[in-house]
């Protein structure tokens, strides 16, 4: 057989092995402009709420948050939850939470704790650990770390309502902040949290600075305190994941992010998990990051609630 024929046969075999992207696998290509705008504008970033100045002349607003998921993800998403995986999450309640709270309390730094209700049900002693200093904030983080986009509107609303009521009962204060579990924001989430009277939301990623959320192009009065996966320890400190980053390398990412926020005079918002960052070789990230920030100076350490209230007042909302 001639070489040219062999080459053509080989090319044909390779092409046959490549999956064909059908039109049905790209539904967006069939949308007209009005349909695209309707989808994009369901929830959109509105006006920038970056204030002209931060309190006491600070250069940057520094917000540390802890998502106290523990073993809720394993329980919520598996018909037969792994005992080993649950024990890995339980570390957060038994060891990690105390370690991170001791650290921020040592430096008199306020922090925000977003907690799925089931985490508290399984370890109610966590409430006292967090409340001892009187500085920290509790925020709603779902009922059992459910995925909102897999729920109908009534179920999602019922779970958020139930979580809000439970946190108010066990902490003595009604939370004003919401963070969707896994940052999984459904088409119904904004309407639900507005109806429940939340001050701010912290699951979206359209900016580094606080901004107002729009619903179908209309201002909502709801403050967004944006997050980002590069400022979340969960994907980057997963030793079994494809993006694992050694703790000291991750520390440098956080330092670089903070230094740029300091230079711009904006906000640095960090999301970590006690069952992840609370391990001995990882707590060094928070220890050295705090030391760097304090040495640089000019940071206003605040809860998410304090930041949301401040920027809303400064914007005249």
HUPEZI-V526505 format. One record per pair of residues at least 12 apart in sequence whose C-alpha atoms are under 8 Angstrom apart, sorted by the first residue. I is the first residue (numbers start at 0). J is the second residue. If there is no record, write none. Layout:
# HUPEZI-V526505
i/j
I/J
I/J
This chain:
# HUPEZI-V526505
i/j
37/215
40/213
40/214
40/215
40/216
41/186
41/213
41/214
41/215
41/216
42/186
42/189
42/212
42/213
42/214
42/215
42/216
43/212
43/213
43/214
43/215
43/216
44/205
44/210
44/211
44/212
44/213
45/210
45/211
45/212
45/213
45/218
46/210
46/211
46/212
47/208
47/209
47/210
47/211
48/208
48/209
48/210
48/211
48/310
48/311
48/314
49/208
49/209
49/210
49/265
49/310
50/310
50/313
50/314
53/299
54/299
56/297
57/297
57/298
57/299
58/261
58/262
58/264
58/265
58/297
58/298
58/299
59/260
59/261
59/264
59/265
59/266
59/267
59/297
59/298
59/299
60/264
60/265
60/266
60/267
60/298
60/299
60/300
60/301
60/306
61/266
61/267
61/268
61/298
61/299
61/300
61/301
62/110
62/111
62/266
62/267
62/268
62/269
62/300
62/301
62/302
62/303
63/109
63/110
63/111
63/268
63/269
63/270
63/271
63/301
63/302
64/110
64/111
64/112
64/113
64/268
64/269
64/270
64/271
64/302
64/303
65/110
65/111
65/112
65/113
65/270
65/271
65/272
65/273
66/112
66/113
66/114
66/140
66/270
66/271
66/272
66/273
67/91
67/96
67/112
67/113
67/114
67/115
67/118
67/272
67/273
67/274
68/88
68/91
68/114
68/115
68/118
68/144
68/272
68/274
69/85
69/87
69/88
69/89
69/90
69/91
69/92
69/118
69/273
69/274
70/84
70/85
70/86
70/87
70/88
70/89
70/118
71/85
71/88
71/115
71/117
71/118
71/143
71/144
72/143
72/144
72/145
73/85
74/143
75/143
75/144
75/145
76/145
87/274
88/274
89/274
90/274
91/272
91/273
91/274
91/275
91/277
92/122
92/125
92/273
92/274
94/274
94/277
95/273
95/274
95/275
95/276
95/277
95/278
96/125
96/273
96/274
96/277
97/128
98/273
98/277
98/282
99/273
99/277
99/282
100/128
100/129
102/286
104/132
108/134
108/300
108/301
109/134
109/135
109/136
109/300
109/301
109/302
110/134
110/135
110/136
110/301
110/302
110/303
111/135
111/136
111/137
111/138
111/302
111/303
112/135
112/136
112/137
112/138
113/137
113/138
113/139
113/140
113/177
113/178
114/137
114/138
114/139
114/140
114/141
115/139
115/140
115/141
115/142
115/143
115/144
115/162
115/180
116/139
116/140
116/141
116/142
116/143
116/162
116/165
116/166
117/142
117/143
118/143
126/169
126/170
135/302
136/174
136/302
136/303
136/304
137/166
137/174
137/176
138/174
138/175
138/176
138/177
138/178
139/159
139/162
139/163
139/166
139/174
139/176
139/177
139/178
140/162
140/177
140/178
140/179
140/180
141/158
141/159
141/162
141/178
141/179
141/180
142/158
142/159
142/161
142/162
144/180
144/181
145/180
146/180
146/181
146/183
147/179
147/180
147/183
147/184
147/185
147/188
148/183
148/184
148/185
148/186
152/187
155/188
156/188
156/191
160/195
174/197
175/196
175/197
175/198
175/199
175/304
176/197
176/198
176/199
176/200
176/201
176/303
176/304
177/192
177/197
177/199
177/200
177/201
178/200
178/201
178/202
179/201
179/202
182/202
182/203
183/202
184/202
184/203
189/214
193/219
193/221
197/221
198/221
198/222
198/304
198/307
198/308
199/221
199/222
199/223
199/224
199/304
199/307
200/221
200/222
200/223
200/224
201/223
201/224
201/225
201/226
202/223
202/224
202/225
202/226
203/223
203/224
203/225
203/226
203/227
204/225
204/226
204/227
205/225
206/225
207/225
207/226
207/265
207/266
207/267
208/224
208/225
208/265
208/266
209/222
209/223
209/224
209/225
209/266
209/307
209/310
210/222
210/223
210/224
211/223
220/316
222/307
222/311
224/268
224/303
224/307
225/268
226/268
226/269
226/270
230/253
230/268
230/269
230/270
231/269
231/270
231/271
232/270
232/271
232/272
232/275
232/276
233/271
233/272
233/275
235/249
236/275
246/280
246/281
246/283
246/284
247/283
247/284
249/284
250/284
250/285
250/287
250/288
253/288
254/288
254/291
257/292
261/298
